[in-house]
């Protein structure tokens, strides 16, 4: 079966796969990683896949359609996100108009949270694969392929057109079969929306082809960039799911669950070596597990295996909790770990408790000090507008960020995505000012917020983030440290200059030029 796996066109350099999808001020552009993993699983099952990342390649919708006319896909899998969902549905409609027999399926965190609501947006969308969708898509593609092959023997055609009787019978068969696909919501032949039972999570992650193989076959890696990482980079995961219960985090709550399922150490090392041998210009590997350090023993085993096999020769970075001990940090550094991306979130302990962060400010301070002692840089993420936020706690967070002084920092207003505990909480409070997902970004596609509590409107949260960035990055001591870093570590210069060039265009300008949500 011919399948189009599409990251749809939207805003330039729009990162759907980010935990908070947007156009970033640092120029960061995420790989369509989960879409690529699913594409690899479909290829492994024998299907022919055309993978297109429109935001990375700068392709318009018309160009996407023109580029696949000769391919003539039977099925399309479209990645989605909350701010782009209406655009994503319209892309599906355009594909259906161009290829009337195509089966349109949407995937992603937004449609996993709201599968029926999404299908109700358009009759041209056939299905949503919700949750962890790799196996769901393979089963769906196998069934559609079998149904089409069985109906294509010519015996049921009259004057070149399938008879209405047999066509109706085929619809009934498809409806009955599709009902048995776990993890699928679909529109049946009568137009009724059905949601099947959820699909269990995949335990054998080694059965899914390494995502770097898909990048090598289908993508130009040049456009993908992380502001905190060396460029070019390759992004992979070594496990799925997160054991922690943070109220805001969307991926564990909608797609991958709270059990950390892990690839074998051998498979990870082999992928490191594959990247080394097949991406000769790559400067870094980013491990995008929600929390690589959640299993510290495995983290040490991975570090030791990388050292033993030479996989450590490519620098790598990862997402981490702020609770890793100094001995583990030193071993990770020896194994090539260059940077850890850490969610600090707030400088107020009560807020960390409110969002179930399960960590203390003292532990955060100790970790940051130990990471620097181990020679690992830290990218700190701070999120404002959480439960219990006030003007006073905002200032505490900014003061704490300056005291921690990570290598880089980002400040962003809370976004409460459907499917999360925070979305339910703020909805009950009546503090989500608009459920029109078009308004969840600024006009330029930058991070905004739609959460306003009685003491802090969302415009104030966005304005605070603008000010916090200026105060953090324009400190003379910080700017001097970056100049020194570029001199002492020339390999960091390209990253700093590339991110800084894009970032400083926004630094002195407000994110919100005018109020967009008045009257919503």
N, C-alpha and C positions, 0 to 999 in steps of 0.2 A: 504494500500500500504506500502511496506517495503522501508524505506528510510535511506540511509547512510548520516549522516551529518559529514563531515570530515574537520578537520584542517590538511592539508596535511603535510607529512614529508618534512623537508628541512634542515636547519642548527639546531644544538642542541640549545635549549632554544631560538628559534626564535619567536619573538612576532609580528605576523601579525596584530593584532588588535591595536597595538600602533599607535599613530598619525604619528610616523616616524618609520616604521617597521625596526627592526634590532635585532642583538644580543647586549645586553647592557653590559657596563663595570661594572655595579653594580649587575649583575645577575638577573635583573628584568625579569619576565616572565608574560605576560598578559594572562588572561582568554580569550578564544575565545567567547567573550560575545555576540556579535551580532548573531553569528551562533547559540549560545545556546538559545537566545530569539526566533529565527525562529524555532528551533527544538521544543521548547515548544508549539509554535503556531500550528505546524504540528501535534503534539501529541494531542492537544486539538481538532483538526479537525478529529481525529480518525485514524491517520496513525501511523504505528509502526516505531519508529526511533531508530537507533543505532548511538550514538554520540561518535566520537573518536577524541581526540586531540593528534596527533602524536608527535609534538615537546615536549609536556609536559610529555608524557609517554615514550619517547625514541623509538617509533616504527618506523621501516623501512617500505618502501613501500611494500615489500614482506610480511612482518608480518601483515600489515594492510589488505592486500588482503586475506591472509590465515585466519585471524581472522573473516572475514565476509563471508567466503564461505558457511558456514551452514546457515547464515542469508539470503543469496542470494538476495541482494537489487534490487528493480525495478528501483530506482532512486537514484542518488548521488548528494548531494549539497556540493560543495567544496569552502571553503573560499580561498581568494586570497590576494595578495598585489603586489605592483609595483616591488620591487626587486626580488620577487619569482615567477613572473607570468609565465615564461617559464617552470619552474619546476612544477607549479600548473597545467598547461596544460598537461604536460607529465604524471602527476599523473592521470588526467582524461583519457588519452589514455590508460594507463595501466589498469585502471578499466574497460574500454570498452573491452580490449582484454580478460580480465578475465571473464567478464559478458557481452556477446555481446548484450543482449537486454536492458541493463541498459541505463537510460536517464541521461546524464551528464549535470548538471547545475552549473555555476560558479556565485559566489556572492562576494561583497566587493567593496571598494572604487575605485580600479583600473579598474575593469570591468564596474563599473558604469560610469566612465569617458570615457572609450573606449570600449563599448560593441561590436561594429562591428569589430574593429581591433582585439579584443581578439578572436572572433569567427573565424576570418580569419587565426588564427595561426594553427588551426587543424580542419579537417573535423570530428573528433571524439567527439568534444564538441557540444552538441545539443543546448544549450541555455545559456543565461546570464540573470539573474534577476537583473536589474539595479535599483539604488535608494534604497529606504526603501523596503526591499524585503520580509518581513514576509508574507503579504497577497498575494503577487505574487506567492510565493512558494506553499501556500495552494491551491490557485486556480489552479495552474499548476498540483499539485499532484492529486487534485480531478478529473480533466479532464483526466489525463493519466490513473488513476485508473478506471474511468468509461469507457474509450475507450477500455482498455484491458479486462475488465469484459464483455463488450458487444460483443467483438470479440472472446471470449473464450468459446463459447457454443458448439463447435465441429462441427457445421453444415457447416462451411466454409473450412474444412480441407480435403485434398486428400492425402492418404497414409502418414498421419502424418504431412503433410506440408500445410500451408495455401496457397490457390491458389493465383497466381500472380494477378488475376483480383481483388479478394477481398482485397488483401494486398494493391494494388494501391488505391482502393476505400477508405480503412482505412486511408492511408496517406493523401488523399485529405481532408477527414473529419478532421484529426488532424491539417493539415495546416490551414484550415478555422477557427477551434476553437482556435488554439493557437494565431492566429492573433488578437483575441479579448481580450487577456490577457494583461492588461495594466502593464507596467513595465517589459516587456519581449522582449528580442531580441533572435531570434532563426534561425536555419538553416532549411529550409523547405525540402520537399521530393525531390525537384529538385536540391538541393544544394545551392539555393539562400539564402542570409542572409537578414532577415527582422528585422526591429526594430519597435516595437509598440509604441503607445503614452505612456507618463510617467504616473505613478500611483500617485494619490493624497496621501499625507501623512496621517498617522493614527492619528486620534484625540483622540480616546478612548484608551489610553495606558493601562488602567486597564483591557482591554479585553485580553491582552497578559499575559500569566502565568508568575509569578515572576521568574526571572532567577535563583535565589538561589535554587528553587525546582529542576531545571534541573541539577545544579551542584551536588546536593545531590543524585540524581538518577544515574547520568552518570559518574561523575568525581571524582578523588582523588584530593582534594584541596591542598595537600602538596606541589607540585612543584611550585605553583603560588606564586610570590614574587614581591613586590615593594620595591625598595631600601629605600624609605622614610617611609614605613609603617611597623607596627608590623606584625609578621608572626606567624601563618597562618592568611590570610585575605580572605574575601569574597567581590567581586566587583559587584555592582549593578548600575542601573541608576534610577533616579526619574523623568527624562524627556528627551526629544529628541529635537535636533535643537538648534541653538544658534542665538540670535538676533544681534550679532555683525558681522562686515564685514571684519575682518582681511584677508589680501590678500593671506596668506599662508595656512590658516587652511582648511584641506581637507574634513573633515567629513560633515560640513554644506554645502559645495559647491558641493558635489557629491552625498550624500546619504540622508541627513536628513533636509536640509533646514535651513533658517534663522528665523523661527518662533519657539519659545520655547514652546513646547507642554508638558504638565505636567501630571503626575499621581496624583491621589487623595492623600491627606495627610494620610487618613485612610489606603490606600493600602501600603504606604511606611512604616508606623508604624507596620502594620501587618507583613511585610517582615522582619523588624528588629527583631521582636519577634520570627518569625520563625527561623531566623538565630541563635538567642540566644538559642532556644530550641533544634535545630537539628544539630548544629555545636558546640558541647560543648567546643572544644579546640580553637575556633576562637578568635583572639586577636584584630581584627579591621575590620571595614566595610569601603570600599572605594566607594564613590559615584562618578561615572565617567561621570556625565553630563558634557557637554562641559563647562558650567558655572553655577553651582548651585546657585550662588549669583546674577545671572542676575535679578531674581525677589526677592528683599530683603524682601518684605512683606511675601511672601510665605516661605522664608527661616526662618523667625521668627516664623511663624505659625508651621512649621515643628519642630523647636527647642522646642517650647512650648508643642507640642503633644508628643514628645519623652520624655520630662521631666515628663509629666502627666502619661504616661503609663509604665515607667521604661525602655523604649527602649534605653535611654541614657547610660545604664550601660555598653554597648559595645562601646569602643572608635570608632570614625569614622573620616574620612578625606574626602576632596572634592576638586574639581577644582574651582578656584575662580578668579574673576577679582581683580586687586589691587585698589579697590575703595570702599571697604566695611567700613561703619562707625563703630566707637568704640562700640556703644551700641549693634548693631547687633552682632559684634564679641564676646562681653561678653556673650550674650545670647546663641550663638552657643557653646561657650566653656562650659557653664553650662549644655548644652544639650549633651555633650560628644565629641564635635569637638576637635580633637587632632592636626590636621595639615591641612593647605591649600596649594594646589599645584597651583602656580601662574606663568603665562607667563609674565615675565618682558621684555624679548627679547633684549632690547638695552639700553645703557646709553646715547644715543644721541636722543634728542627730534625730530630732523628733520626726523630721521629714523622711529620713532614711528608714525609720521604723514604720512610718505610715505606708510607705511603698514596698514594704517587706524586703528591703535590700539585705537584711541579715548581716550587717557589718557595722563597725564602729568607726568614728572619725579617727580615733587613736590608731586603729589598725590600718586605716588608709594612709595616715602619715608615716607609720612604720614601713609599710610596703613601698611607698614612693621613695623613701630614703634608702631602703635596701636595694631597690631596682637600680638606683643611681650608683650605689656601691658596687653592684654586680656588673655595671657597664651596659645596662639595658635602658634604652630611652623609653619614655612613657608619653602616650597621647591621651590626655584626660578629657573626658566627656562630661559636661555639666548641663543638666536639664532643669529648667525653671517652670513654675506653675503647678508643681505637684501638690498633693493633698497637704493642706496646712501652710501653704506658701503665703508670706506677707512681704511687705516692702522691707522689713527688717531682715527677714531670712534671705532675701535676694542679696543684700549687702554682705551678709555672712558668707554666702557662697562665693562671691567675688573675692572677698578677703582670703578665704580658704584657698581658692585657686591660685592666688598670687603667692601664698605661703608654700603651697606644694610645689609650684613652679615646674610643671611638667614641660617636656621638650616642646610640645604643641598642645593647644587646648581648643575645644569648640564649646560654644554656648548656644543652646537652642531652646525655644519655647516648647512646652509639652504639646504633643500631638496624641490624642487618645483614639486609637484606631478601633474600628468595629472588631468584636471578638475578644477584646481585652477586658480585664477587670476594671481598669480605669474608665473605659468607655461606658460601662454600665454604671459606675459610680457617678461620673459627671453628668450622665444623662438623667439619672434619678434626681440629682440636685437641680437640674434645669440650667446648667452652666455651659452647655455646648450651644454656642450662639447660632450655628447654622449646620444643618444636615445636608446642605448642597455641597457635595464634595468638590465642586469646581472652586469653591472659595477657601479651600484648605491650604492654598499656597498664595504667595503674593503674585502680582501681575507678571513678574519676571520668572516665576516658578521657584522662588526662594522659600525657605522655611518660614511659615507663619504659625498661627495657632487659632483655634476656634473655641478655646476655653477661657471664660471670664468668670471669676468668682466675685463676690460682692466687694472685695477690697482691691482686686487687681484685674483690670480689663486686659484682653489679649494684646491690645496695642502697646500697653505698658510692658508686657512680657517681651515682646519683640524689640521694643526700644531699649530695654535693659540689656538684652543680648548684644545689640549693636554697641552699646556703651562698654559692656564687659569686654568685648573683643578689643576695642580700642585701648582700654586701660591695661589689658593684659599684654598686648603685643607692642604697644608703643612705649613701654617702660625702657628707659635708656639702658639699664642693666641687661634686659632681655635682648634688645637689639644688638648690643655689643656681644652677647654670648652667641648669637647667630653668626655674626661676622667671624668670630673666633672659630666657631664650628666649621664654617666653610673653608677656613685656612688650614686648620688642623686635620679635618676629614674631607678632602676634596670630593669624595664620592657622595657626600651629602649636599654639595653645592647645587647640583642640577635640580634635586627635589625642592630645595628651599627657594631657588629662583623661580622655578615653574609654578609652584604653589603661591609664592608671594606675588608674582605678577598678576595672577587672577584675583587673589584675595584682596590686595590693596586697592583694586578698583572699587570694591564694595565697602572698604573699611570706614571711609569717611562719609558715606552716604546712608541715609535711613533705609531700612528694608521695606517699610510700608510708606509709600509716598502720600497715600490718602486712605481714609477709612473705607473699607470695601463692604463691611458687613452691617452697616447701619440699616435698620429696618428689617433685618433677617429674623 
